[in-house]
């Protein structure tokens, strides 16, 4: 099985339902849990409606519909076995 590294940048203009009053660390943990479960809808729930993601296979995914389509393509062809979130600042 191929190793896969997914790098996503989220620009949250509005608070996500997952992060309601809990902060960005909660979004990170929710994203990790959803990714490791290969749960499309829980992954998408981590993003604000107007979020922007820069996936490795396309230039940009703008908005939840585009983000959902990108993750769907990933999850239809691969299984996420492990994931990490890192701060590159």
Backbone bond lengths (Angstrom), bond angles and torsions (degrees), N, CA, C in turn:
res aa  C-N    CA-C-N  psi(-1)  N-CA   C-N-CA  omega(-1)  CA-C   N-CA-C  phi
1 X - - - 1.453 - - 1.529 108.74 -
2 X 1.286 114.88 140.06 1.454 120.39 -177.89 1.526 110.85 -73.79
3 X 1.300 116.15 142.22 1.465 120.75 172.94 1.519 106.78 -77.61
4 X 1.280 116.70 145.29 1.457 120.34 -176.99 1.520 109.80 -138.73
5 X 1.284 115.81 129.69 1.455 121.45 176.83 1.514 107.30 -115.81
6 X 1.284 115.59 124.33 1.454 120.44 179.99 1.519 108.74 -110.04
7 X 1.311 115.29 123.24 1.449 121.01 178.32 1.518 107.23 -115.00
8 X 1.290 115.65 121.48 1.460 119.57 -179.95 1.516 109.25 -129.52
9 X 1.298 115.72 138.31 1.456 121.89 175.63 1.510 107.35 -112.71
10 X 1.312 116.65 123.42 1.457 120.61 179.46 1.529 109.51 -107.03
11 X 1.294 115.45 128.25 1.451 121.29 171.96 1.515 106.34 -110.26
12 X 1.305 116.61 105.25 1.454 120.54 -174.81 1.523 110.41 -97.12
13 X 1.309 115.84 105.61 1.458 120.62 178.45 1.525 110.96 -81.14
14 X 1.324 116.73 -27.32 1.459 121.61 176.41 1.508 108.31 -131.87
15 X 1.324 116.62 157.07 1.462 120.31 -178.13 1.521 110.80 -67.33
16 X 1.312 115.69 136.25 1.454 121.68 177.09 1.516 109.54 -76.56
17 X 1.333 116.82 152.91 1.462 120.14 175.90 1.519 111.23 -59.16
18 X 1.305 116.68 -35.35 1.458 120.97 -179.94 1.522 110.86 -65.55
19 X 1.328 116.87 -34.95 1.454 121.21 -173.58 1.517 113.81 -94.26
20 X 1.300 118.72 5.77 1.461 121.81 -175.20 1.516 111.37 -46.54
21 X 1.318 115.71 107.90 1.459 124.26 176.95 1.525 114.49 60.51
22 X 1.326 118.69 16.97 1.454 120.23 -177.72 1.519 113.50 -113.14
23 X 1.311 118.68 -15.99 1.450 121.76 176.75 1.515 114.20 92.80
24 X 1.337 115.50 169.47 1.453 121.04 -175.23 1.526 114.05 -64.71
25 X 1.329 118.24 -30.04 1.459 119.90 179.09 1.527 111.04 -62.52
26 X 1.321 117.11 -33.43 1.462 120.79 177.70 1.525 111.22 -67.67
27 X 1.327 116.56 -36.65 1.467 120.15 176.91 1.524 108.79 -65.51
28 X 1.332 116.67 -43.29 1.467 120.03 177.53 1.523 110.90 -56.61
29 X 1.317 116.55 -47.17 1.467 120.28 -178.32 1.530 111.55 -66.97
30 X 1.335 116.81 -39.41 1.472 120.34 177.79 1.526 110.36 -64.92
31 X 1.349 117.06 -40.64 1.459 120.68 178.78 1.527 110.80 -63.92
32 X 1.344 116.78 -44.88 1.464 120.62 179.16 1.525 111.47 -60.18
33 X 1.308 116.52 -45.31 1.462 120.93 -179.73 1.532 110.49 -62.50
34 X 1.326 116.64 -44.39 1.474 120.95 179.73 1.524 111.07 -66.21
35 X 1.334 117.09 -41.79 1.466 120.66 -179.80 1.523 110.67 -62.96
36 X 1.316 116.88 -47.17 1.466 120.58 -178.48 1.526 111.72 -66.40
37 X 1.341 116.53 -24.05 1.472 121.22 176.83 1.533 111.71 -89.81
38 X 1.342 117.05 -4.41 1.466 121.99 -176.89 1.528 110.78 54.61
39 X 1.320 116.41 41.78 1.465 123.50 -175.95 1.526 109.76 -101.10
40 X 1.323 116.28 101.58 1.457 122.46 -176.04 1.520 112.83 -55.41
41 X 1.313 117.70 -51.79 1.468 120.25 -174.76 1.527 112.38 -67.89
42 X 1.315 117.41 -35.10 1.469 119.18 176.33 1.519 111.18 -70.28
43 X 1.325 117.96 -33.81 1.465 120.39 174.57 1.523 110.43 -62.65
44 X 1.322 116.14 -49.27 1.471 121.13 -178.14 1.529 110.61 -63.66
45 X 1.324 117.98 -32.68 1.470 121.37 -179.98 1.529 112.16 -64.30
46 X 1.301 117.60 -17.17 1.470 121.58 179.00 1.527 112.72 -76.72
47 X 1.317 116.95 -8.67 1.461 121.60 -175.63 1.522 111.15 -108.91
48 X 1.323 116.07 142.90 1.460 122.06 173.32 1.531 108.64 -69.39
49 X 1.332 117.61 157.14 1.478 120.29 -179.72 1.526 113.67 -55.16
50 X 1.318 117.28 -31.35 1.461 120.52 -177.70 1.536 112.20 -108.28
51 X 1.320 117.00 24.47 1.463 121.36 -179.70 1.517 111.43 -66.27
52 X 1.315 114.99 156.99 1.458 122.90 176.14 1.525 106.99 -123.46
53 X 1.349 116.25 131.29 1.456 121.53 178.38 1.525 108.29 -124.62
54 X 1.319 116.97 140.77 1.453 122.90 178.33 1.535 108.53 -111.90
55 X 1.331 116.77 81.36 1.463 120.25 -178.70 1.531 111.16 -74.40
56 X 1.336 116.70 160.56 1.463 118.89 -177.07 1.525 114.47 -70.92
57 X 1.325 118.54 -18.67 1.463 120.05 -174.99 1.521 114.66 -99.67
58 X 1.324 118.19 -7.03 1.459 122.33 176.99 1.521 108.26 -140.63
59 X 1.311 116.36 166.36 1.461 118.78 -178.93 1.516 112.78 -71.84
60 X 1.342 116.40 -40.89 1.461 119.72 -175.61 1.531 109.22 -161.19
61 X 1.304 115.55 146.38 1.464 121.42 171.95 1.531 105.63 -124.84
62 X 1.327 116.39 113.45 1.461 121.52 -177.31 1.514 110.00 -107.88
63 X 1.328 116.78 124.43 1.451 122.53 177.89 1.521 112.30 85.62
64 X 1.331 115.00 161.06 1.460 120.81 -174.71 1.524 113.66 -61.84
65 X 1.329 118.25 -36.08 1.463 119.86 -179.53 1.527 111.19 -63.30
66 X 1.325 116.68 -44.38 1.462 120.65 179.18 1.524 110.89 -68.45
67 X 1.322 116.66 -39.35 1.464 120.83 178.57 1.530 109.77 -65.31
68 X 1.329 117.19 -43.09 1.472 121.48 177.54 1.534 110.00 -59.66
69 X 1.324 117.55 -46.09 1.463 121.48 -179.03 1.531 110.75 -61.40
70 X 1.328 116.97 -40.87 1.451 120.11 -179.89 1.533 110.95 -66.08
71 X 1.329 117.14 -47.40 1.467 119.92 178.25 1.528 110.87 -64.50
72 X 1.330 117.75 -36.48 1.468 120.57 179.03 1.525 109.81 -61.18
73 X 1.322 116.15 -45.38 1.460 119.81 177.35 1.521 111.89 -59.26
74 X 1.317 116.61 -40.99 1.460 121.17 177.70 1.526 110.91 -64.19
75 X 1.333 116.56 -51.53 1.464 120.85 -174.76 1.524 112.85 -71.70
76 X 1.330 117.43 -22.53 1.467 120.22 175.81 1.528 112.04 -72.51
77 X 1.329 116.45 -22.25 1.463 119.65 -175.62 1.524 114.03 -115.12
78 X 1.323 117.85 -15.32 1.468 121.24 -176.47 1.518 110.76 -140.92
79 X 1.308 114.44 161.55 1.456 121.71 173.67 1.522 107.59 -115.59
80 X 1.309 116.27 127.44 1.465 120.37 176.38 1.524 107.17 -80.43
81 X 1.309 116.17 119.74 1.461 120.91 179.37 1.516 111.98 -95.44
82 X 1.327 116.06 -32.92 1.452 120.51 179.28 1.518 107.93 -154.87
83 X 1.312 116.05 155.90 1.462 121.40 179.71 1.512 108.50 -151.89
84 X 1.311 115.65 153.65 1.459 121.45 174.95 1.529 108.17 -137.87
85 X 1.297 115.45 157.54 1.464 122.41 174.60 1.517 106.09 -119.08
86 X 1.333 116.88 129.96 1.454 119.47 178.43 1.517 109.34 -130.97
87 X 1.308 114.86 147.99 1.460 122.47 177.62 1.516 107.11 -98.54
88 X 1.316 116.82 118.74 1.464 120.17 -176.89 1.517 113.19 -92.64
89 X 1.313 117.87 9.63 1.469 120.38 179.38 1.502 110.17 -76.74
